Amino acid sequence: MTEGTQGSPSFTELGLCDEVTRAVVDAGYTVPTPIQAKAIPHILKKQDLVGIAQTGTGKTAAFVLPIIHHLTHGRARARMPRSVILSPTRELASQTADNFTKYGKHVKLTMALIIGGVGMGEQEKLLDRGVDVLIATPGRLLDWFERGKVLLGGVSVFVIDEADRMLDMGFIPDVERIAKLIARREQTMLFSATMPKEVRRLADQFLKDPVEVQVARPATMASNIEARLVKVAPDKKTDALERLFRAHGVDKAIIFCNRKRDVGTVTRKLQRKGYNARDIHGDLDQSQRQATLDAFKADSVDYLVATDVAARGLDISDMPVVINLDVPSHADDYVHRIGRTGRAGRKGRAFTFATDDDARRLAKIEKLVGGAIPVFDPFAAVAQAAEEAPAAEPRPSAATAAPATPEVAAAEQETPPAGGEKPKRRRGPKKAAAKAAPGEKAPGEATPDKAAKSTDQAAADAAPAERRDGKGAGKDGERRSRRKREPEPAPAEPVVGLGDHVPSFLLKPVPVRPENSGKGE
C-alpha cells in the first residue's frame, strides 16, 4: 500500500468495516494501491475474482482486508475452517498470516498456519477449537486432510495465491484436488503475476463468472527499476560481485542463485571476505529461514543469498538492490526476482550476471520485458572510479621531510651553485669536511657512501689505496685518473679527508644529514 496517492479513494470509501479501516490507519496507510482499489469492492460483493498484479503491489492486503470484513460475523466449528488461503511457499504463507494479524487486531478472529518446518502442536489445538482462517501450502494441507485433522466442508472463501508460482513448482494437481474438496464455497479468488495457459485453465475450471482485475501487463518490469546486465566468466562471478559492491556502493542486497549448493558456496566466500552475508533456501527448516529473514529485515544482515524460494512474497518494503548471480531458468522468474526492489514507488536497481551459456535464457527474458537490458561492466567502473579519485599527495622523502638545521641553512646561503653545475639539494657546514691527518697523502677522489654507512666507514672508504691494499700509488693513481673522467656522482654523505694536504675540491661543502654533522673520523 502506498500513502497519499492522488486520485485514489481512501480506505474509508471502499466499504470496509470500521474495525478493519482502523487497523489500516494504525498501520500508517490511508490510500489503497491500484489493485486494492479495484479488487476490494468486488470481493466485498462476494464475486469471484482473478487478480493479475506483480509482486510488491499490495495484492495480499487486497484479499486479506475484505476477508476479515466478511468473517467478523459467524463462528467457526471444530476442524472446519471458514476460509482457506493456499500459498506456494512457507515464506508467502507466513507473510499472509502476518497481514491477518496486523489488520485483524480489532476483530476477534482465530487463525491457523499449516506449513512445513515448524512445530504443529499448537496449530492442531487451534484447529480442534475451530479457526476462521486457515493458511497453508498445498502438500501440507492435503496431508492433514488425509489424516482427518482438517475438514473442508465448511469453507466459504477459497483463495489461490501466486497461481503461476504454483504452476512452476508443480502444485497445480494438488490445487485442483483441494478445489474439488472445497465444494460448498461461496467465493473463489485467484491471484497471479502472470497468466499462462495452465493458470487460465485453472481459473476457468473453478471460478464462476469471475471479475478480472489487472493493474499491469503480465511480467512487465516496473519502470522505477534500473536494470543492468553484467557479462562475466563463470569463474569470475564472485570477483565481479565484489567490484559491483564497490562501484555502486551496494551495502544491502538480495543475491539470487539458481541452485542451493551455489547459495552456500557464495555465502561462505562473502563471509570469508568480511561481508555480513547469510543464506536462505529450501533445505533450512522454517525457524532458521524465519530467523534469517527477520535479521535481514532488521538490518542485522546486509546480504541475503537465496534461491527462488525467497523470490516471491517477501514483505521487505525498502530493498535497494537485487542481484541475479545466475540468469533465472524461467523468464517469469526474472520479473519476480527483481520485483523485490522498487517497491511502493521507490527506486530500485537490479543486476543480472550472464555468461556466454546464458544467451538463450537471456533472449527470452529480454523478449518478455520488451527490450535489451543495458550492459554494465563493474571492472571498468571500479577502474574509472580510481582514475577520477583525487591523486594522493606524494609522501615527503627523508631529505625533504626534516627541517634544515641553522648550520645547513647558512651553508646553503653562503655557497651558491657553481656556474652550470646543478645545485645540490642541501649543503652541510664547512667544518664537516675535516682536514687530512698530517703526513698522509690525500686521496684523488672521495668514494660516495651509497646507503646508510656510518661516518667512520665513509672515512675508511676515503683513505688512500696504499693503506687499503698495500700495492703502492701506481695502480691507485691509474684508477684515480680513470675515475676522474667519469661524471662525479652527487655525494650523499660528508667527505672526510685524511693527511696534511687536502685538494681544493675536497673542501667544497657537501650534503650532510643533520644527525651526522660535526662527527669526526
C-alpha positions as CSV (number, residue, x, y, z in Angstrom):
1,M,0.0,0.0,0.0
2,T,1.1,3.5,-0.7
3,E,0.4,6.7,1.1
4,G,-1.2,9.8,-0.3
5,T,-1.7,8.7,-4.0
6,Q,-3.8,11.4,-5.6
7,G,-7.0,10.4,-7.4
8,S,-7.5,7.2,-5.4
9,P,-10.3,6.6,-3.0
10,S,-9.5,6.3,0.7
11,F,-9.9,3.1,2.6
12,T,-13.0,4.5,4.3
13,E,-14.6,4.9,0.9
14,L,-14.2,1.3,-0.1
15,G,-16.9,0.0,2.2
16,L,-14.7,-1.9,4.7
17,C,-16.0,-2.1,8.3
18,D,-14.7,0.3,10.9
19,E,-12.6,-2.3,12.7
20,V,-10.6,-3.1,9.5
21,T,-10.3,0.6,8.5
22,R,-9.0,1.5,11.9
23,A,-6.3,-1.2,11.7
24,V,-5.2,0.0,8.3
25,V,-4.9,3.6,9.6
26,D,-3.0,2.3,12.6
27,A,-0.5,0.7,10.2
28,G,0.1,4.1,8.6
29,Y,-1.9,3.8,5.4
30,T,-4.7,6.0,4.1
31,V,-4.9,5.4,0.4
32,P,-5.1,1.9,-1.3
33,T,-2.9,0.8,-4.1
34,P,-4.5,0.3,-7.6
35,I,-5.0,-3.5,-7.1
36,Q,-6.6,-2.8,-3.7
37,A,-8.8,0.0,-5.0
38,K,-10.1,-2.2,-7.9
39,A,-10.3,-5.6,-6.2
40,I,-11.8,-4.8,-2.8
41,P,-15.2,-3.5,-3.9
42,H,-15.8,-6.7,-6.0
43,I,-14.6,-9.0,-3.2
44,L,-16.9,-7.2,-0.7
45,K,-19.8,-8.1,-3.1
46,K,-18.7,-11.8,-2.9
47,Q,-17.9,-12.0,-6.5
48,D,-15.3,-14.5,-7.8
49,L,-12.2,-12.6,-8.9
50,V,-9.0,-13.0,-10.9
51,G,-6.3,-10.5,-9.8
52,I,-3.3,-10.0,-12.1
53,A,-0.6,-8.0,-10.4
54,Q,3.1,-8.1,-9.9
55,T,4.7,-8.7,-6.5
56,G,5.0,-5.6,-4.4
57,T,1.7,-4.1,-5.5
58,G,-0.2,-4.9,-2.3
59,K,-2.3,-7.7,-3.6
60,T,-2.0,-9.7,-0.3
61,A,-3.9,-6.9,1.5
62,A,-6.3,-6.8,-1.4
63,F,-7.9,-10.1,-0.3
64,V,-7.0,-10.1,3.4
65,L,-8.9,-6.9,4.2
66,P,-12.3,-7.9,2.7
67,I,-12.0,-11.5,4.1
68,I,-11.6,-10.0,7.6
69,H,-14.6,-7.8,6.9
70,H,-16.7,-10.9,5.9
71,L,-15.5,-13.0,8.9
72,T,-16.5,-10.5,11.5
73,H,-19.8,-12.3,11.7
74,G,-20.2,-16.0,12.2
75,R,-18.4,-18.7,14.2
76,A,-16.0,-21.5,13.2
77,R,-16.6,-25.1,14.1
78,A,-14.0,-27.7,15.2
79,R,-11.6,-28.7,12.4
80,M,-13.8,-26.8,9.9
81,P,-12.1,-23.6,8.9
82,R,-14.3,-20.9,7.4
83,S,-11.7,-19.7,4.8
84,V,-8.7,-21.3,3.2
85,I,-5.8,-19.5,1.6
86,L,-3.2,-21.5,-0.4
87,S,0.3,-20.2,-0.7
88,P,3.1,-21.8,-2.8
89,T,5.9,-21.3,-0.2
90,R,6.3,-21.1,3.6
91,E,7.5,-17.5,3.4
92,L,4.5,-16.3,1.5
93,A,2.2,-18.2,3.8
94,S,3.9,-16.6,6.8
95,Q,3.6,-13.1,5.3
96,T,-0.1,-13.7,4.7
97,A,-0.5,-14.7,8.3
98,D,1.3,-11.5,9.4
99,N,-1.2,-9.5,7.4
100,F,-4.2,-11.1,9.1
101,T,-2.6,-10.4,12.5
102,K,-1.9,-6.8,11.6
103,Y,-5.3,-5.9,10.1
104,G,-7.4,-8.1,12.2
105,K,-6.3,-6.9,15.6
106,H,-9.6,-5.1,16.3
107,V,-11.6,-8.2,15.3
108,K,-11.8,-11.5,17.3
109,L,-10.7,-13.9,14.6
110,T,-8.8,-17.2,15.0
111,M,-6.2,-18.3,12.5
112,A,-4.0,-21.4,11.9
113,L,-0.9,-21.7,9.8
114,I,-0.1,-25.1,8.3
115,I,3.4,-25.2,6.8
116,G,6.4,-27.5,7.0
117,G,9.3,-26.9,9.2
118,V,7.5,-25.7,12.4
119,G,6.0,-27.5,15.4
120,M,2.4,-28.2,14.7
121,G,1.1,-29.0,18.2
122,E,-0.3,-25.5,18.8
123,Q,-1.8,-25.3,15.3
124,E,-3.6,-28.6,15.8
125,K,-5.1,-27.3,19.1
126,L,-6.3,-24.2,17.3
127,L,-8.0,-26.4,14.6
128,D,-9.6,-28.6,17.2
129,R,-11.3,-25.5,18.6
130,G,-12.2,-24.1,15.2
131,V,-10.4,-21.4,13.2
132,D,-11.8,-18.6,10.9
133,V,-8.7,-18.5,8.7
134,L,-6.5,-21.4,7.6
135,I,-3.4,-20.5,5.6
136,A,-1.5,-23.5,4.2
137,T,0.8,-24.8,1.5
138,P,-0.9,-27.4,-0.8
139,G,1.0,-30.5,0.2
140,R,0.8,-29.9,3.9
141,L,-3.0,-29.2,3.7
142,L,-3.6,-32.4,1.9
143,D,-1.5,-34.4,4.4
144,W,-3.6,-33.0,7.3
145,F,-6.8,-33.6,5.4
146,E,-5.9,-37.3,4.7
147,R,-5.1,-37.8,8.4
148,G,-8.5,-36.3,9.4
149,K,-7.1,-33.3,11.2
150,V,-8.8,-30.8,8.8
151,L,-12.3,-30.9,7.3
152,L,-13.0,-28.8,4.3
153,G,-16.8,-29.0,4.1
154,G,-17.4,-25.6,5.9
155,V,-15.1,-23.4,3.8
156,S,-16.9,-20.4,2.3
157,V,-14.0,-18.4,0.9
158,F,-11.1,-20.0,-1.1
159,V,-8.0,-18.1,-2.2
160,I,-5.3,-19.4,-4.6
161,D,-2.4,-17.0,-4.2
162,E,0.6,-16.8,-6.6
163,A,-1.0,-19.3,-9.0
164,D,1.7,-19.0,-11.6
165,R,4.2,-20.0,-9.0
166,M,2.1,-22.9,-8.1
167,L,2.4,-24.0,-11.7
168,D,6.2,-23.6,-11.7
169,M,6.5,-25.7,-8.6
170,G,4.3,-28.5,-9.8
171,F,1.5,-27.8,-7.3
172,I,-1.4,-27.5,-9.8
173,P,-2.6,-31.1,-9.3
174,D,-2.7,-30.5,-5.6
175,V,-4.5,-27.2,-6.0
176,E,-7.1,-28.9,-8.3
177,R,-7.7,-31.6,-5.8
178,I,-8.2,-29.1,-2.9
179,A,-10.6,-27.0,-5.0
180,K,-12.7,-30.1,-5.6
181,L,-12.7,-30.9,-1.9
182,I,-14.0,-27.4,-1.1
183,A,-17.2,-28.0,-2.9
184,R,-19.5,-25.7,-0.9
185,R,-17.5,-22.5,-1.1
186,E,-19.3,-19.2,-1.8
187,Q,-16.4,-17.3,-3.3
188,T,-13.1,-18.1,-5.0
189,M,-10.2,-15.8,-5.8
190,L,-7.1,-16.4,-7.8
191,F,-4.1,-14.1,-7.8
192,S,-1.2,-14.3,-10.1
193,A,1.6,-12.2,-11.5
194,T,1.3,-13.8,-15.0
195,M,-1.4,-15.7,-16.8
196,P,0.0,-18.7,-18.6
197,K,-2.4,-21.2,-20.3
198,E,-2.5,-23.6,-17.3
199,V,-3.4,-20.9,-14.9
200,R,-6.1,-19.6,-17.2
201,R,-7.5,-23.1,-17.5
202,L,-7.5,-23.4,-13.6
203,A,-9.4,-20.1,-13.4
204,D,-11.9,-21.2,-16.0
205,Q,-12.5,-24.5,-14.2
206,F,-13.0,-23.4,-10.7
207,L,-14.2,-19.7,-10.8
208,K,-17.8,-18.7,-11.6
209,D,-18.1,-15.7,-13.9
210,P,-15.0,-14.1,-12.3
211,V,-14.3,-10.4,-12.5
212,E,-10.8,-9.8,-13.8
213,V,-8.7,-7.1,-12.3
214,Q,-5.3,-6.2,-13.9
215,V,-3.1,-3.4,-12.8
216,A,-0.1,-4.0,-15.0
217,R,0.8,-6.0,-18.1
218,P,1.8,-9.5,-17.1
219,A,5.5,-10.0,-16.4
220,T,6.5,-6.4,-17.2
221,M,9.3,-4.7,-15.4
222,A,8.4,-1.8,-13.2
223,S,9.5,1.5,-14.7
224,N,11.2,2.6,-11.4
225,I,13.7,-0.3,-11.5
226,E,17.1,0.4,-13.1
227,A,18.1,-3.0,-14.7
228,R,21.6,-3.8,-15.8
229,L,23.3,-6.8,-17.3
230,V,26.8,-7.9,-16.2
231,K,28.6,-10.2,-18.6
232,V,31.2,-12.3,-16.8
233,A,33.1,-15.6,-17.0
234,P,31.6,-18.3,-14.8
235,D,34.7,-18.4,-12.5
236,K,34.8,-14.6,-12.1
237,K,31.3,-14.1,-10.6
238,T,32.4,-13.6,-7.0
239,D,35.2,-11.1,-8.1
240,A,32.7,-9.2,-10.2
241,L,30.2,-9.2,-7.3
242,E,32.8,-7.6,-5.0
243,R,33.6,-5.0,-7.7
244,L,29.9,-4.3,-8.1
245,F,29.6,-3.6,-4.4
246,R,32.4,-1.0,-4.7
247,A,31.4,0.5,-8.0
248,H,27.8,1.1,-7.0
249,G,28.1,1.4,-3.2
250,V,25.9,-1.7,-2.7
251,D,25.6,-2.2,1.1
252,K,22.4,-4.2,1.2
253,A,21.0,-6.6,-1.4
254,I,19.3,-9.9,-2.1
255,I,21.5,-12.1,-4.2
256,F,19.7,-14.9,-6.1
257,C,21.3,-18.2,-7.2
258,N,19.6,-21.0,-9.2
259,R,20.9,-23.9,-7.1
260,K,21.0,-24.5,-3.3
261,R,24.6,-25.6,-3.3
262,D,25.7,-22.3,-5.0
263,V,23.9,-20.4,-2.4
264,G,26.0,-21.9,0.3
265,T,29.2,-21.5,-1.7
266,V,28.6,-17.8,-2.4
267,T,27.7,-17.1,1.2
268,R,30.8,-18.7,2.5
269,K,33.0,-16.8,0.1
270,L,31.4,-13.5,1.0
271,Q,31.8,-14.3,4.7
272,R,35.5,-15.1,4.3
273,K,36.0,-11.7,2.7
274,G,34.4,-10.0,5.6
275,Y,30.9,-9.4,4.2
276,N,27.8,-9.7,6.6
277,A,26.0,-12.4,4.5
278,R,23.5,-15.1,5.3
279,D,21.8,-17.7,3.1
280,I,18.2,-18.9,2.8
281,H,17.0,-22.0,0.8
282,G,14.6,-24.9,1.0
283,D,16.9,-27.2,3.0
284,L,16.7,-25.0,6.1
285,D,13.9,-25.6,8.5
286,Q,11.3,-22.9,8.9
287,S,12.7,-21.5,12.1
288,Q,16.1,-21.0,10.6
289,R,14.6,-19.3,7.5
290,Q,12.4,-17.1,9.5
291,A,15.3,-16.1,11.8
292,T,17.4,-15.2,8.8
293,L,14.6,-13.1,7.2
294,D,14.0,-11.3,10.5
295,A,17.7,-10.4,10.8
296,F,17.8,-9.2,7.2
297,K,14.7,-7.0,7.7
298,A,16.2,-5.6,10.9
299,D,19.4,-4.7,9.1
300,S,21.4,-7.2,11.2
301,V,22.3,-8.9,7.9
302,D,23.5,-6.9,4.9
303,Y,23.4,-9.5,2.1
304,L,20.8,-12.3,1.7
305,V,21.9,-15.1,-0.6
306,A,18.8,-17.0,-1.7
307,T,17.2,-19.4,-4.2
308,D,13.9,-18.7,-5.8
309,V,12.2,-19.7,-2.5
310,A,12.7,-16.1,-1.5
311,A,11.8,-14.6,-4.8
312,R,8.1,-14.1,-4.0
313,G,6.2,-13.0,-1.0
314,L,8.9,-11.3,0.9
315,D,7.5,-8.3,2.6
316,I,10.6,-6.0,2.6
317,S,9.5,-2.5,1.8
318,D,12.9,-0.9,1.3
319,M,15.1,-3.2,-0.7
320,P,17.6,-1.1,-2.7
321,V,19.3,-3.7,-4.9
322,V,18.6,-7.2,-6.3
323,I,21.4,-9.2,-7.9
324,N,20.8,-12.3,-10.1
325,L,24.1,-14.1,-9.8
326,D,22.6,-16.7,-12.2
327,V,20.2,-15.9,-15.1
328,P,16.8,-17.4,-13.9
329,S,15.8,-20.6,-15.6
330,H,12.4,-19.2,-16.5
331,A,11.8,-15.7,-17.9
332,D,8.9,-15.0,-15.5
333,D,11.2,-15.6,-12.5
334,Y,13.3,-12.7,-13.6
335,V,10.4,-10.3,-13.1
336,H,9.5,-11.9,-9.8
337,R,13.1,-11.7,-8.5
338,I,13.7,-8.1,-9.4
339,G,10.2,-7.3,-8.1
340,R,11.8,-7.4,-4.6
341,T,13.2,-4.0,-5.3
342,G,11.5,-0.8,-6.4
343,R,8.5,-1.5,-4.2
344,A,5.9,1.1,-3.1
345,G,7.0,3.6,-5.7
346,R,10.7,3.6,-4.5
347,K,13.6,3.5,-6.9
348,G,15.4,0.1,-7.3
349,R,18.3,-1.4,-9.0
350,A,18.7,-4.9,-10.4
351,F,21.9,-6.5,-11.8
352,T,21.9,-9.8,-13.7
353,F,25.2,-11.8,-14.2
354,A,25.3,-13.6,-17.5
355,T,27.8,-15.9,-19.1
356,D,28.1,-17.0,-22.7
357,D,26.0,-20.1,-22.0
358,D,23.1,-17.9,-20.8
359,A,22.3,-16.4,-24.3
360,R,19.1,-18.4,-24.9
361,R,17.6,-17.7,-21.5
362,L,18.6,-14.1,-21.6
363,A,16.9,-13.7,-25.0
364,K,13.6,-15.0,-23.5
365,I,13.9,-12.5,-20.7
366,E,14.6,-9.5,-22.9
367,K,11.7,-10.6,-25.1
368,L,9.4,-10.7,-22.1
369,V,10.4,-7.3,-20.7
370,G,10.2,-5.7,-24.1
371,G,13.8,-4.8,-24.8
372,A,17.5,-5.4,-24.3
373,I,18.9,-5.0,-20.8
374,P,21.8,-2.4,-20.8
375,V,25.2,-3.8,-20.1
376,F,27.2,-2.7,-17.1
377,D,30.9,-3.6,-16.6
378,P,31.8,-3.5,-12.8
379,F,35.5,-3.9,-13.6
380,A,35.6,-0.8,-15.8
381,A,33.5,1.1,-13.3
382,V,36.0,0.4,-10.5
383,A,38.9,1.4,-12.7
384,Q,37.2,4.6,-13.7
385,A,36.4,5.5,-10.1
386,A,40.0,5.0,-9.2
387,E,41.1,7.3,-12.1
388,E,38.6,10.0,-11.1
389,A,39.6,9.9,-7.4
390,P,41.9,12.9,-6.4
391,A,45.5,12.0,-6.7
392,A,47.2,11.3,-3.4
393,E,49.8,13.9,-2.4
394,P,53.4,12.4,-2.6
395,R,54.8,11.5,0.7
396,P,57.8,13.6,1.6
397,S,61.2,11.9,1.4
398,A,63.6,11.8,4.4
399,A,65.7,14.5,2.8
400,T,62.7,16.9,2.4
401,A,60.7,15.9,5.5
402,A,63.2,17.0,8.1
403,P,63.7,20.8,8.5
404,A,67.1,22.1,7.8
405,T,69.3,22.9,10.8
406,P,70.6,26.5,11.1
407,E,74.1,25.4,10.0
408,V,72.7,23.8,6.9
409,A,70.6,26.8,6.0
410,A,73.6,29.1,6.5
411,A,75.8,26.9,4.3
412,E,73.1,27.0,1.5
413,Q,73.2,30.8,1.6
414,E,77.0,31.1,1.7
415,T,77.7,28.6,-1.1
416,P,75.8,29.3,-4.3
417,P,76.0,26.6,-7.0
418,A,78.9,26.8,-9.4
419,G,78.3,28.1,-12.9
420,G,76.5,25.5,-15.0
421,E,76.6,23.0,-12.1
422,K,73.4,21.5,-10.8
423,P,72.6,22.9,-7.4
424,K,72.8,20.4,-4.6
425,R,69.6,20.0,-2.6
426,R,71.3,20.7,0.7
427,R,74.8,21.5,1.7
428,G,76.4,20.8,5.1
429,P,78.5,23.2,7.1
430,K,82.1,23.7,6.0
431,K,83.5,22.1,9.2
432,A,82.0,18.8,8.1
433,A,84.8,18.3,5.6
434,A,87.7,17.7,8.0
435,K,91.4,18.2,7.0
436,A,93.5,15.2,6.3
437,A,95.8,13.9,9.0
438,P,99.4,15.2,8.9
439,G,101.9,13.1,6.9
440,E,99.3,11.3,4.8
441,K,98.8,11.6,1.1
442,A,95.4,12.9,0.2
443,P,93.2,10.7,-1.9
444,G,92.5,11.6,-5.5
445,E,88.7,11.3,-5.1
446,A,86.2,10.6,-2.4
447,T,84.1,7.4,-2.7
448,P,80.4,8.4,-2.0
449,D,78.6,6.3,0.6
450,K,75.6,4.6,-1.1
451,A,73.1,3.7,1.6
452,A,73.4,4.3,5.4
453,K,77.1,3.9,6.1
454,S,78.5,5.5,9.3
455,T,80.9,8.4,9.2
456,D,83.7,6.0,10.2
457,Q,83.1,3.8,7.2
458,A,83.0,6.8,5.0
459,A,86.4,7.8,6.3
460,A,87.7,4.4,5.6
461,D,86.4,4.5,2.1
462,A,88.1,7.8,1.5
463,A,91.5,6.5,2.7
464,P,94.4,6.2,0.2
465,A,94.7,3.0,-1.8
466,E,98.1,2.2,-0.3
467,R,96.5,1.8,3.1
468,R,93.7,-0.4,1.8
469,D,95.5,-2.8,-0.5
470,G,99.3,-2.2,0.2
471,K,100.2,-2.1,-3.6
472,G,101.6,1.5,-3.9
473,A,100.4,4.5,-5.6
474,G,100.9,3.5,-9.2
475,K,97.8,1.5,-9.7
476,D,95.9,3.7,-7.3
477,G,96.8,6.7,-9.3
478,E,95.8,5.0,-12.5
479,R,92.4,4.2,-11.0
480,R,92.1,7.8,-9.8
481,S,92.8,9.2,-13.3
482,R,90.3,6.7,-14.8
483,R,87.6,7.7,-12.3
484,K,88.2,11.4,-12.9
485,R,87.0,11.1,-16.5
486,E,83.7,9.8,-15.3
487,P,80.9,12.2,-14.2
488,E,81.1,12.9,-10.5
489,P,78.1,11.5,-8.6
490,A,76.4,13.7,-6.1
491,P,77.8,12.6,-2.7
492,A,75.1,11.6,-0.1
493,E,77.3,11.7,3.0
494,P,80.1,14.0,4.3
495,V,83.5,13.6,2.8
496,V,86.4,13.5,5.3
497,G,89.9,13.9,4.0
498,L,93.0,12.4,5.8
499,G,96.5,13.9,5.7
500,D,98.2,17.3,5.8
501,H,97.4,18.2,2.2
502,V,93.7,18.5,1.2
503,P,92.9,19.2,-2.5
504,S,90.6,22.1,-3.0
505,F,87.8,20.0,-4.5
506,L,87.5,18.2,-1.1
507,L,86.9,21.5,0.6
508,K,83.7,22.1,-1.2
509,P,80.6,21.8,1.0
510,V,78.9,18.5,0.6
511,P,75.4,17.3,1.6
512,V,75.2,16.0,5.2
513,R,72.4,14.7,7.3
514,P,71.8,16.8,10.4
515,E,72.4,13.9,12.7
516,N,75.8,13.2,11.3
517,S,77.1,16.8,11.2
518,G,80.1,17.6,13.3
519,K,81.2,14.0,13.7
520,G,84.9,13.1,13.3
521,E,86.6,10.2,11.8
